[in-house]
Amino acid sequence: MADTESKREIHAVGTEESPQKAKRAKADNENGGEEIGNDPESENILSEFKTSSVLSDSAREKNIFIHGKLADREAVVILEKTPIREDSLAELFVGSKLSLQMRNDIYSTYRLQAPPQLNEIKATVVCPATEKHVKKYQRQESFLVEETGEDYQSITLPYIQKQSFSVQWVHNILEKKAEAEKIVYEDPEPEVGFVLLPDFKWDQKQVDDLYLIAIARQRDIRSLRDLTAEHLPLLQNIFQRGKEAILQRYKLPASKLRVYLHYQPSYYHLHVHFTKLGYDAPGCGVERAHLLADVIQNLQSDSRYYTSRTLYFPLRADDGLLGRFREAGRL
């Protein structure tokens, strides 16, 4: 699928005036890449980036997706303004330069130039980037697909199996071969255990956009479609222990959390999203997100609820799975 990630991208943070060094850009496992920027304090890998095109941008979300080359390799760079933190307001007001743009009665508009340390941009680097990555970040039309249980068996599952999407990076996390220092909580039990860690989209500087991922230790559960009542202990453990871990680490109660699964998922290894309620996280809309509490109740009512249920999800125009549904006359 176009938005399937064979690996989580690694991000770096810099300022607009002087982009700081990329923390690291780990290569896509399925593409046999290598680490970029091994010493984040001594090199700026983006100084060699050559822009080819702007894939998409959003004034509302204050980000831009750029395709180009980095050291003669295809790359995608995502630039995103970081949120304003409450604990930096005093420094922001005192250290900024103001230029009056307009004044009318009680209203004034200024151009504010913040101090460099408060004027950060998060930079996500995907290198080497495949055509799939480029299409993923390109602005495209989407279509809502209706998938019956039979459609899953005859269309979706064969497509997934044929594509052989790599989840080696997930196994690396579970085996602590990568990102071990990021783990917030882990349960080592093979049947109900999981690892909880921050999603790459969260810079961890404030809880307003908190985003963590719980990755199940069981390796044979691809998605929502594979879940049955026998997986309830696993789902309940993730739900309860995940909320407890977030309360302990970030002081956020369960009433402030949105806990859900994606269908279709970005990668085919069971994982659960924990985001702060009120944060408009990517993919949290009703057409893709399924609340974990609802999933648990549905399986308690019907052991094979997700085996037969008709599910709806969006697919981008260039998604190979969308093509399969068209060929089958289902769109």
Order of alpha helices (4+ residues) and beta strands (2+ residues): beta-beta-beta-beta-alpha-beta-beta-beta-alpha-beta-alpha-alpha-beta-beta-beta-alpha-beta-beta-beta-alpha-alpha-beta-alpha
